[in-house]
Amino acid sequence: MKLQFRSFELPFEYPFTISKGTKTHQPTTIVALSHFGLTGYGEAPSISYYNTSITQLEAVLQAKKMFIEKFAFTGPERYWHYLHHLLPNNPFVVCALDIAAWDLYGKMKGQPLYKLWPESSNPLPLCDYTIGIDTIETMVAKMKAKPWPIYKIKLGTPDDIAIIKTLRLHTDAVIRIDANAAWTVDEAMERIAAFASLNIEFIEQPLAKDDWEGMKILYAKSPIPLVADESCVTEADVAKCHHHFHGINIKLTKCSGITPALRMIQDARSRQMKVMVGSMNECTIGSAAIAHLLPQIDFVDMDGPLLLKEDLATGLHYDQGHITLPSSPGLGINVHQHLFDL
């Protein structure tokens, strides 16, 4: 195989603010694995609060390039296990390579990825649209500028209750809340009580990722379902989240790719937990990997291409939350070749 990679700073349509801070651009690294005339693409965004940067990702790829290329590729599962041991402390890099390997494998087989996995008769979940933290007036304006059936609202401010009450006055759409670990138990109880009558579908990560005792309290008392995000990073975390959350949000970048995500989905299902796959503001390349998991899951947040001013590929189609699954082999997308010189 031949490995190539390049990084980009993709601007957001609006400054993107969550409880952990604000950013105007999403840094991301794209990898390409070429083998027997076919090329697979993968993506790993850089996230500051996970201590990752473009510089770090590129340094690891360059340092391990010879070993990444030398593997006798026959399929992505074996390759993931090889990468997992080669790069045990670099899940973001493994994720990008794993997505590229699946894209390559689908092209080798002449099938889109979702057709390589167990069939499901479940209806495809609708994708939400994220409204980042801002003034209440600006959040209302952002919502009105993007009519959508499901909104994901970022919270973590003293005005959280006022924000949701005001937004609810302007829309009948489904609302999901993501606190990004910003609340204490007492704050969560107060907010959940205020939100109980406002048709909130679920709340993501209300407490700090390691506040398991606090989550026991919320899990027992909350009338609104609770979904783990920061508390559910790796496969081992699914068991920890059982009886603390009603569902999990899998991030491909954090768990190290499609291969472990498929196992996490099955593990959560065996525990009767709901399954969401979420975005870390990936462009169409990383978001397409999420799209192929739609038949396997209950909820999806893959609105990165909707939040970014610039994209690096085409092939995903969003229509009021409905995602059309690609029909071409692999990820089923068209990468902008002129950007990569591959």
N, C-alpha and C positions, 0 to 999 in steps of 0.2 A: 504494500500500500504506500501511497504518498500522502503526507500531511501538509496542508497549508493553512494559514490562519491570518486574520486581519481584524483589527478593532475599530470601533466607530463610537462617536458621541452623537446620539440621536436626540434632537430637541423635542420637548413636550409641547403640545398645543397650548397648555396652561402650566404654570409652575405647579409641581406635584408635591403636595404637603400631606404628611401623615404625622402621627404623634412623635416619630423619631427625627423629623426634620423636613426640609424642603430641598427640592432639586429642580433644575430647569432642563437638564439633559439626562438621558439614560445611557451610560457607557455600556458597551456590549462587545463581546468577542465572538466572531464567527469562525468555525473550523470547517475544513473540507477534507474528506477522505476519498482518494481516488484509487480505483482498483479495477483492472480489466476493462478500462475504457468508460467506466461509470463513476460518478461522483456523488457522494452523500454529504449533506450539510447539517451542521448543528450550531447551537447558540448557547452562550453563557453570559447573562448580564452581570455586571459588577455591582455589588450592593455594599455600601460603606459599613452598615451596622452588622454585616457578617465578615467584615475585615477582608474584603476582596477588592481588587482593583485590576484594571486592564494590565498594568505593569506586572502585577503578580501572575495573572493568568498567562500572559505571553511568556514570562520567564520560565514557568513550569513547562509549557508546551515546547519551548525551545530546548530546554535542558533534557527533556525526555523524548524528544522527537524521534531519535533513532529507535528507541524501544517501542514507541507507539506504532511506528511503521513496520517493524519486523514481524508482527504477529501474523500467523497464517490464518487469514480471515475466512471463516465458513459461516458464521452467524453471530448476531449481536449478543446473545446471552453469554457465550463463552468469552467473547471479547470484553464484555463488562466485567466478568470475574477477573480477567487478566488485568484490566485497567484499575479495578478496585484494589488489587494488591500492589500494582505498580505505583499508584497515586493515592495512598490510603487517607491522606489529609487534604485532598483537593477535590471535593465532590462537584464543585462548579465545572472544573476541567473535565472530569469523568462524564458529567452530564452532557456537555457539548459533544464530546466524542461518541457517547452512547447514542444520542439523537442522530448524529451523522452516520453511525453504523447501521441504525435501523433504516434510515433513508436509503443507504446503499443496498442493504439487504432487500428492501421492498422493490428496488429497481432491478436487482438480480432476479427476483421472483416474478417481476411483472405485475405486482399487486400493490394497491394502497395498503398502508399498515393495518388499518382497522379490519381488513379482510384476512389478515394473518392471525388474528386473535379470536377467542371464542365469540360466537354470534350472540347478540342480545336483542330481545324484542322491546326493550325499554325505549320510550320516546326520548329523543335527544334533548338534554336540558338547554334552556335558553341562557345566553351569555348576558351577564350584567354589564353596567357601565359605571365606572368609579367616579365619585365626586370627592376630591381631596379637601382637606381642611382649609377653610377660608372664612371670611366674614359671612354671616348668614345671608346677607343680600347677594353676595357673589356666588354662594353655593346655590341659591335659588335661581340665579341667572344662568349658571352653568347647566342646571337641570332643565330649564326651559329651552335652552339652546340645543339640547340633545334629547328630544322626546324618546323615551325608551321604556320597555315593559318592566325592567328590573334595575334598580339603582343600588350600588354598594356605596355606603356613606362612611367615610373615614371620620372617626371621632377620637377624643382624647384631650378635650378642652373643658374649662369651667362652664361653657355654654352648650354642652352636649344635649341636654334635654330641650333647650330652646331651639337648637338646630333642627332636631327631628320633628318637634311639634310644628315648626314653621314649614319645613319641607312637606310634611303631610298635608298641610293646608293647600298646597299647590299641585299635588299629584295623588292619583289613586294607584299608582304603580307599586309593585312589590318593592319593599325596602329591606336591604340587608345592612347590618352595621358591622364595622371592623374597628375595634378599639386599639389594635396593635399593642396589647399588653399594658395599656396606659392607666387602668383603674385599680384602686384598692378594692377589697371585698365590700366595704361599706359603700363606696361610690358605685360599685356595680349593682348592689342591691337597690340603691336609690334609683339609679337610671333604669334598671330592668323593670321596676315597679311603674315608673313613669311611661315606659315604652309598651307595657303589656297590652294596652288598648289601641295601639297605633299600627296594627297589622305589620309587625316586624317578622320577617321569615326566620331569621336566626341572627345570632351575634357571634362574631369571630373573636377569639382570644381576648376576653375581657381583662384577664389578670396576667401578671408576670409569668413567663414561660415555666418557671419552676415552683410556682405557688400551688402545689398539688392539694394542700389542705384547704386553701381558699376555694379551689375548684370543686372540692367535695361538697362544700357548703352551697355553692351556686348551683351545682348539678342537681342537688336534692330539692332546691327551692325555686329555681327559675321556671316560669311559665313559658319562656322563650327558649328554643333549642340553642345549644352552645356548641361551637365548632372550634377545634384546635387548629392553630396555625403555627406560631412560634414554638408551641409545646410539642409539635409533631414534625420532626425533621427527618429522622431515619426510620428504617423498618422497625427497629426495636421500640420506637416511641408509640407505635399503634397500641400495643398492649398496655403501656403506661396510661394512655388516654382513655382506655376503656373504663367506664363508670366514673369518669371525671368530665367527659364531654359526650355530646350526643352524636358527634361526627368529627371527621378530620378533613383538613385542607392540605392536600399533597402539593408540594412545589417541586417540579422536576429538578430544578437547579439545586435545591437544598438536599434532596434525597439521592442525588447523583444519577438521575436519568429515567428514561422510560422503563428500563428493565426492572429496577427495584420498585418503581411506581406500580407496575402491574401486580407485583407480589403484595404491596401494601393495600391495594384495592381488595384483593381476595381476603387478606387478613381482616380488614375492617368489616367486610361482608359477613365473615364467619362469626363476628361479634355483634351482628345486627346494628352496626354503626353506619350512618350516612357518609357518603364519600363526595368530596369536592376536589377538583383540581384547580389550582389558582395560578395567577400570573405574577411575574416579577418584572412586568413591563417589557416583555420580550417583543421583538418585532414579529413579522409574519413567519420567520423561520422557526423560532422557538414556539410560537403560538400554534403553528400547524401540528407540532408534536402533541400539544394538548388536545387539539381538535380530534385527532384519531382516537383519543380515549373517551370521547363523548358517549358512545354506546355503553360504556362500562360504569358510568358514574351518575350521581344525582344532581349535582350543581357544578357550574363552571364559571370561572372568572378568567377570561382570556381576552381582555379588552386592550392589551398593549398596543396593537396596531391602530386602535381608535383614539388612543391618548397621544400618540406620537405624530409629529409633523412630517417626519420622513420615515420611509420604510426601506427594507433591503430586498424585498421579494414581493411577488403577487401570487394569487391563487386561493386565498381565503375570502369567503363572501359572507358578510354580515347583513342581515335584513331584520331590523327590529328585534335583535337578540337571537334570531334563528341563524345557525351556522350550517352552511352547505358543505358536506364532507367532500374533500377532493377525490376525484376518480382516477387520477394518474398514479403511476407506481410510486412507492416510497411516501414521502411527505406530500407529494402531489402539488408542489409549488414551483414557481419559476424565479430563481435567484437572479438579481440584476448583475449579470456577468461583468459589465464594465466597471463595477465597483471593486472587483476582486483580483483581476489580472490572473485568473487561475487557468 
